[in-house]
């Protein structure tokens, strides 16, 4: 009980994580973000983007030449001021991708090993309490080799929490488990988060996982933070073509601002002779070259058996280039008649695709919902 009381006092302190990491060698970094107490921030990007390096820098496992790491009023790193708190003095809980459990110790022993700050006679009880929190009661005496991947991950989380962390760092914690176990662990992490009240930073390359678990996403590319925002903001409103591609938004095209209609509250962009309506953007001068994108969910198929009012909103006609059935969903790739070199990609229920006879070579029409059409700075990579 003494451990629990001490932990409650530790996490009650407002302690946002403030990170700025700068260096050019040996690994280039230009990462900046904050993470509030009781917030989960996901660092997302491809392999080699610097995600794990950022976590290791927060924990003090990588020496940095510029920037800072602060938690509340406490500074862990500020090279300019000569501050670099050693790893063992940073109150960080770190769950590694490999879990890094001691193979010769039991689950209980692995957690006890991180409770050296407690009196010896309190460690076993505190460790058992932590294992109960991660649903491992009854498995305290098993060694890692006798535990499943999901159970090993839970031990790793319990061990990370044993340090009374002010920040919890999770490096691809679900990568080594199967899909069914992963979904169960998602729910457990969400439940655990509500009781921690500390900043949590998750590294993942899985966008669906990040969108499901995180309050905000930080998109990293070559060590640089390109965009930070809620999952909806980042996935539907990327700030650049680079971000759109990193979040796998396939419908990204070049266009030009054609006109504005303030009274109607919309702007028209020109795309291969088509005039597409979007919400009013008076900040963009007529004639400006832009990039634009639209999420697949904002593309509405015109049904042959029951036309809808939405068919009047940015209608596009074309030919189905490909219809890929993925169980209950089918991905449609449509080549617009006005822009046969371009492809609009969207997903519909398989039964809708079958009812409308959507197979390669079939004519089809869609609407691009104006509210979902998003404009970005023009990029030469679209040429």
SEZA-339170 format. One line per 5 residues: number of its first residue (from 0); their letters; for each residue x, y, z of C-alpha. Coordinates in steps of 0.05 Angstrom, whole numbers. Layout:
# SEZA-339170
NUM	a	X:Y:Z  ...
# end
This chain:
# SEZA-339170
0	xxxxx	0:0:0  59:47:13  80:38:-60  10:55:-86  6:118:-44
5	xxxxx	74:141:-67  54:130:-140  -11:169:-133  29:228:-106  79:222:-163
10	xxxxx	28:223:-219  -15:277:-188  36:329:-207  21:365:-273  78:343:-317
15	xxxxx	74:355:-392  131:328:-434  165:381:-477  215:354:-529  260:389:-579
20	xxxxx	317:347:-609  367:377:-658  430:350:-689  458:337:-758  502:277:-744
25	xxxxx	508:219:-734  432:214:-741  397:277:-766  342:301:-719  296:361:-720
30	xxxxx	239:336:-677  193:379:-635  131:360:-597  96:364:-530  55:311:-495
35	xxxxx	7:330:-440  -7:290:-377  -57:234:-391  -45:242:-466  -20:189:-513
40	xxxxx	21:216:-571  39:168:-627  103:179:-667  88:152:-736  133:144:-796
45	xxxxx	168:92:-840  228:51:-819  288:97:-811  246:159:-796  280:167:-727
50	xxxxx	221:145:-683  260:98:-638  319:147:-635  272:200:-608  247:154:-553
55	xxxxx	319:134:-535  338:208:-532  281:222:-483  305:165:-440  377:189:-442
60	xxxxx	402:128:-481  426:173:-539  470:233:-529  443:295:-564  479:359:-584
65	xxxxx	421:407:-585  350:417:-561  318:400:-495  276:348:-458  233:375:-401
70	xxxxx	179:345:-357  141:398:-321  192:442:-286  246:389:-289  298:391:-345
75	xxxxx	330:325:-366  368:352:-426  394:420:-446  464:415:-477  470:490:-481
80	xxxxx	463:495:-406  507:434:-394  448:391:-370  445:317:-387  412:277:-332
85	xxxxx	436:204:-335  386:151:-355  380:120:-285  359:187:-257  305:202:-309
90	xxxxx	237:178:-285  222:141:-350  184:77:-360  208:44:-425  174:-15:-459
95	xxxxx	221:-41:-513  198:-76:-576  235:-139:-555  209:-130:-483  281:-142:-457
100	xxxxx	259:-186:-399  311:-223:-358  302:-295:-383  328:-327:-318  278:-289:-275
105	xxxxx	204:-302:-264  152:-250:-282  152:-229:-209  227:-226:-207  230:-182:-269
110	xxxxx	185:-131:-236  219:-135:-168  285:-119:-203  257:-50:-219  233:-35:-149
115	xxxxx	301:-22:-117  276:45:-92  229:10:-43  248:-25:22  264:-98:9
120	xxxxx	204:-124:49  156:-83:6  180:-103:-63  144:-169:-72  77:-140:-52
125	xxxxx	86:-80:-98  107:-126:-156  46:-170:-146  2:-108:-146  32:-86:-212
130	xxxxx	23:-154:-243  -50:-153:-222  -58:-86:-256  -36:-117:-322  -79:-180:-312
135	xxxxx	-23:-229:-297  -45:-254:-229  -30:-328:-223  29:-324:-271  79:-292:-224
140	xxxxx	125:-353:-221  132:-365:-296  195:-346:-333  190:-308:-399  199:-371:-441
145	xxxxx	136:-400:-410  95:-337:-425  60:-318:-490  81:-256:-528  23:-217:-500
150	xxxxx	39:-240:-429  112:-220:-437  89:-151:-461  46:-144:-398  106:-161:-354
155	xxxxx	147:-108:-392  92:-56:-379  89:-75:-305  164:-69:-300  163:0:-334
160	xxxxx	110:24:-285  151:-2:-226  198:57:-234  142:107:-217  153:140:-284
165	xxxxx	135:211:-301  135:191:-374  118:124:-406  153:106:-472  127:49:-515
170	xxxxx	169:25:-574  127:-17:-622  98:-55:-562  49:-96:-604  95:-116:-661
175	xxxxx	111:-185:-634  41:-210:-620  -14:-238:-665  -73:-198:-689  -123:-226:-638
180	xxxxx	-77:-214:-579  -60:-145:-606  -132:-123:-605  -140:-147:-533  -77:-109:-513
185	xxxxx	-103:-46:-546  -162:-47:-498  -117:-60:-438  -71:-2:-456  -131:45:-464
190	xxxxx	-156:23:-395  -87:30:-363  -77:99:-392  -137:126:-356  -106:109:-289
195	xxxxx	-35:134:-303  -45:209:-313  25:217:-344  49:231:-415  53:168:-458
200	xxxxx	92:167:-523  80:108:-570  123:91:-630  88:53:-685  90:45:-761
205	xxxxx	17:22:-762  -28:81:-778  -91:44:-759  -61:27:-692  -39:99:-681
210	xxxxx	-107:128:-701  -143:79:-654  -100:91:-592  -71:161:-596  -99:228:-578
215	xxxxx	-51:260:-627  -3:237:-681  66:265:-697  89:247:-767  165:238:-772
220	xxxxx	207:234:-835  282:230:-834  284:253:-762  240:314:-774  170:328:-748
225	xxxxx	127:344:-808  58:350:-775  25:341:-707  -50:337:-697  -108:293:-679
230	xxxxx	-115:230:-721  -172:262:-760  -132:325:-774  -70:288:-798  -105:234:-839
235	xxxxx	-157:280:-871  -120:346:-873  -46:333:-885  -4:396:-889  36:373:-949
240	xxxxx	41:322:-1005  97:288:-966  52:278:-905  -6:255:-949  39:200:-978
245	xxxxx	67:181:-910  -3:169:-884  -20:129:-947  -71:178:-974  -74:154:-1046
250	xxxxx	-119:207:-1077  -68:264:-1084  -68:306:-1147  -45:372:-1177  -93:428:-1194
255	xxxxx	-103:503:-1200  -148:553:-1165  -201:573:-1217  -247:622:-1181  -279:643:-1116
260	xxxxx	-352:654:-1099  -356:687:-1031  -432:692:-1033  -438:617:-1043  -381:603:-994
265	xxxxx	-340:561:-1041  -277:560:-1085  -270:524:-1150  -207:488:-1171  -191:463:-1241
270	xxxxx	-169:391:-1251  -160:367:-1323  -217:412:-1346  -263:392:-1288  -286:446:-1240
275	xxxxx	-287:420:-1168  -320:457:-1111  -289:462:-1042  -301:505:-981  -283:579:-993
280	xxxxx	-207:592:-991  -199:667:-1004  -126:661:-982  -110:626:-1048  -104:672:-1108
285	xxxxx	-138:653:-1173  -88:617:-1217  -47:589:-1159  -20:519:-1171  -40:473:-1113
290	xxxxx	-42:401:-1092  -107:371:-1069  -129:307:-1038  -193:272:-1017  -200:213:-968
295	xxxxx	-232:151:-997  -290:158:-948  -309:225:-981  -319:193:-1049  -391:171:-1059
300	xxxxx	-411:121:-1112  -472:138:-1155  -518:79:-1148  -552:57:-1211  -616:35:-1177
305	xxxxx	-626:96:-1133  -595:163:-1152  -582:210:-1093  -577:285:-1084  -503:277:-1072
310	xxxxx	-493:261:-1145  -495:336:-1160  -434:350:-1116  -370:347:-1157  -393:290:-1202
315	xxxxx	-338:250:-1237  -350:197:-1290  -300:144:-1309  -283:71:-1321  -266:20:-1267
320	xxxxx	-193:3:-1275  -192:-48:-1219  -240:-77:-1168  -203:-114:-1112  -247:-154:-1065
325	xxxxx	-221:-157:-993  -273:-198:-958  -333:-154:-941  -300:-92:-972  -280:-79:-1044
330	xxxxx	-228:-27:-1066  -248:9:-1130  -196:44:-1173  -232:91:-1221  -200:125:-1282
335	xxxxx	-237:190:-1295  -257:202:-1368  -230:273:-1363  -164:250:-1332  -150:179:-1356
340	xxxxx	-79:180:-1329  -104:192:-1257  -136:143:-1209  -189:155:-1156  -188:101:-1103
345	xxxxx	-244:87:-1054  -274:29:-1015  -346:5:-1015  -381:-56:-985  -372:-117:-1030
350	xxxxx	-447:-126:-1036  -453:-55:-1064  -398:-69:-1115  -434:-133:-1136  -502:-100:-1139
355	xxxxx	-474:-46:-1185  -434:-95:-1227  -369:-60:-1214  -314:-98:-1250  -255:-77:-1293
360	xxxxx	-277:-37:-1354  -347:-19:-1327  -369:54:-1329  -384:86:-1262  -395:155:-1232
365	xxxxx	-378:183:-1164  -384:248:-1126  -325:281:-1091  -356:312:-1029  -335:385:-1025
370	xxxxx	-326:382:-949  -274:327:-957  -233:360:-1011  -169:388:-980  -118:436:-1011
375	xxxxx	-43:434:-998  18:471:-1026  35:449:-1096  92:398:-1103  136:384:-1163
380	xxx	131:310:-1146  60:310:-1175  84:328:-1245
# end
